[in-house]
């Protein structure tokens, strides 16, 4: 194998992540040449409508997966949180790289912590997951919809004189904006999105030689943890339209997963945790999701979906 083409979204963050994957592949396969093909996705084209209104089934992945299936690219690099819980036929996850800190952070214009934001502070975010959890913790804060890449959101915060924005730490760090972080939001306040902080590499199931190569850069603990999270999401059939948070980690010989489902106003939150053996990561995620549904999350999810119809 002398040459590979990786498919990626065209944002600076996506390209930074894809370049990192390329470097890891070249590290384990000497002499390998790797090219990157940028592909514009539906989510990149529609920037004036919130994700919760346009749906999220393959919003940032569908066009890339199409090129993967037709052979225009050899592998696809994604932010794990963009991947639908079920991949397209003929495709599989070849590798998940070691995860960055998966949490969310506050970038406040005046450098304030989340706790010290003034009453009525205006915060930008387009994530229903973040909105519901922030509303629960700080019902006095005003939340406004904000989409776009990391750089765009930072610019809008300054131009529109918002008090702050909430972003994933991983993207902020990878783009070198750590100096703008005013607070790290702990998981008991804002539980991250499924797969947040992890980079996933998708491949064709039939490409055994490429899958063998991807095994060499796979991080086993991150792979298992995100497998549990994606199983949790799959049972709940959630995504950008639903406030769902989840985080799993490997602790010695077991896996521990936390998950929540919230109402849009944050007043109802169904939260729980589950531990189990690492070789049953998917089952552990599924069991936690079923427990939350039985606790009452099923009605919240149904109400949210009916609202969107």
N, C-alpha and C positions, 0 to 999 in steps of 0.2 A: 504494500500500500504506500504509494509515493505522494498522493495528492488527495486532499479532501476539500469540499466546499461546505461551509457552515452557513445556515440561514439564520438571519437575525432581523429584529425590528431595527429601524434606523435611528432611534433616539441615542443620545450620547451615553446614557446608562446602559441600554441594551448592547451597544457596541463595545463598551468597556467590559461588560460581562463576557461577551463572545470572544473578545481578544484574550481574556483570561483563560477561557476554555481552550482556545487555540494554543496558548503557551503551554498549558498542561499536557495537551496531546503531543506537542512537539517534544516535550520533556521526556515522555515515555516511549516515543517512537522517533529515533534519531533520523534526520534526513527528510522527515515528513514536511511537505509543503501544504499550508492551509490558507485558503482564500475565504473571504467573508462576503456573502451576498445579502444586501439589505432588501427587505420585503415590507411593503406598506400594508398594514392590516386595517380592518374596519375600524378598530378602536383608535387608530392613528388618524383616520380621515374625519371622524365625527368628534369634534372637540367642543361644540357648543351645547351639548346635551349631556345630562348626568348619566353615568353608567347604569344606574338603577332604572332608568327609563328606557334605555335601548337594549337591555338584555346583555348577557355575558357569555353565551355559549360559543366559545371560540372567538370571542371578540378580538383578542390580541394574538390568536394562534392559527385561525382557520386557513388564512392565505399561506402561511408558512408551511403548515402541514400539507397543503395541496402540492406545493413544490417538492416537499419531501417524498410524497407518494409517487409523483410523476418522474422522480429522478433528477430534477433540476438542482437539488442540493443533496448532500450525503447525510447531514445531521442538522437538527434544529436546536437552537439554544434559546431557552425561555427563562424568565423569572418564574419560579415554581408557582407563585400565587396566581399567575395568569392562566395556568393550565386548567382546563375543565377536569372534573373528577374522573371522567371516563375518556380515554383517548380514542382516536379514530381507528377503524379496522386496519390491521396490518402495521400499526405503530406501537412502540413501547418506550418506556423510560430506560435509556441505556446507562445513564449515570446521573447522580445527584452529587454536586460538589459540596465540600464542607461548608456548613451554614455559618453565615455571619450572625451577629446578635439580631434576633428576629423582632425585637420590640419596636414600638413607635416612639417618636421624639417630638418635642415641641420646639419650634423655631419662633420665638417671640420677638417682635420688633424692638421692644425695650429691654430684652434680655431677662424677662421675668420667668419664674417657675410657674408650673401649672397651678399650684396652690395659691400663688400670689397674684394671679391675673385679677384685674379689677372686676367687680360685678358689671355685667353687660359687655364684657370684652367680646370682640368679634374675631372668630377663628374660622379659617378656611379649610375645608376638606370635602371631598366628594364621596367618601366612604360611609355607607350606612352603618357599617360595623363600628367605625370610630364615632359617628354621630350619636348612635344609641348609647354607647358606653360613656361618652363625655357628658351627654345630657343627664345620665344617672348620677355621675360624680359631681357635675357642676351645672345644675339646671338653670343657673343664672347666666351662663355663657350663651352668646348668640352664634349660631353656626351658619355659614354661608357656603354654597356650592362652589367648588374650585377644582377644575380639571387642568390637565397639561403635564408636561414633564417637570422634573424637580426644579430646573432652572426657571421655567416659566412661572411656577407657583411662587418661588422666592421673589421674582420680579413683580408679580401681581400683588404680593403682600406689601411690598414697598410702595408701589404705585397707588394702590387702593387704600393704603394706610390701615390695613388690617392689624389687629393686635398680635396675630400669630397664625401659623399654619401647623398642621400635624402631618408628619411624613414617616415613612419607614426608615429606621436608622441605617439599614444596609445600603439603600440608595444614596442617602446623604453622605455616608462615609466613602462609598465607591467613587463619588464625584468630587470628593475633596471639600465638602461644605461642613465638616464637623465643627468648625469654629463658630458656626451660626446656631448651634444647638444650645437652647437655654434650659432644657429639662428632658430627662429620660422618663417616659411614662411607664410605671411598673405594671406588671401583668394583672395585678389585682384591680387596677383602674381600667386599663385597656388591654384586652387579650388580643394578640396579633391575628392576622389572617392566616388561613391554611397555607403552609409552604413559605411564608414570608421569610426573607433573608437567604433562601436557598436558590441555587442556579441549577436548572434541569437541562439535560441533553436528551432529546428525543431522536429515535432512529427507527428504521424499518425492521420489523421482526425477522425478515428473511436474511438480513445482512449479518451473518454470524461473525465474519472477520471484523467488522466495525464494532459489533457488540463486545467482542473480546477486547478490543482496544479500549473501549469505554469503561470496561470493568477495572482497568488499570488506574483510572482517575476517579473512580467512584469512592465516595466516603460512606462506608457501611452504616455508621450510626445515623447520619443525616438521612440516608436512604430509608432506613427503617422508621425513623421518627416521622418523616413526611408521608410515608405509606400509611401510617396510623391516622394521620390528620386527613389525608385524602379519602380514606375509608369513612371517617366521621362525616365529612362533607357529602360523600356520595349517598349515604343513607338519608341525610337531611335534604338532599337535592337543592342545596343552596349555592349562592354565588354573590355577585355584586348587588343583587336586588334584595338580599336578606342579611340582617345583622347577625352574622355568625363569626365567632372567634374560636381559635383552637391552637394549642401548642403541645407538642409531645417531645420528650427527651429520653435518652437512654441513661439509666442510672445503674451502673454495675451490671447486674444480671437481669434487669427487668426494664420495662418501658412504662413511663408515667405520662398520661395524657390529660390535659384540662380542656374543657370545651364549654361554650355557652351559646345560647340563642336568646336574642333580646327583641322586645317590641321596638317599633320605630321611635317611640318617645322615650325609651329607656326605662319606663316604669316597671315593666315586667322583664325579669332576667332569670333564665333557667340555666344554672351553672353546675357543673360537676366535674369529677375526676375519676380516673380508673387506672389501675396498674395491672400488668400482666407480663407474661414471658415475651422475650424479644422475637421469638419465632412465630408468635401469634399477633404481630403488630396490627394487621388488618382487622382481625377479630376484636381486639381491644378497642379500636376506634369505632367499629360498628356497634359494639355493646354500649359504649358511652352515649352515642347518638340515640340509640333506642331508649336508654334510660331517660334522657332529656325529653324525648317525645312523650314518654309516659308521664313525666312530671307536669306536662302541660305545654311544652314547646310546640306540639303538633297544632294546637289551636292558634298560637301566635303566628306560625308559619302560614297556616291557611288564611288567616285574616290579612296578612301582608300580601299574599299572592292575589287574593280577591280584590284588594285595594288597587292593585296594578292592572287589573283587567278592565 
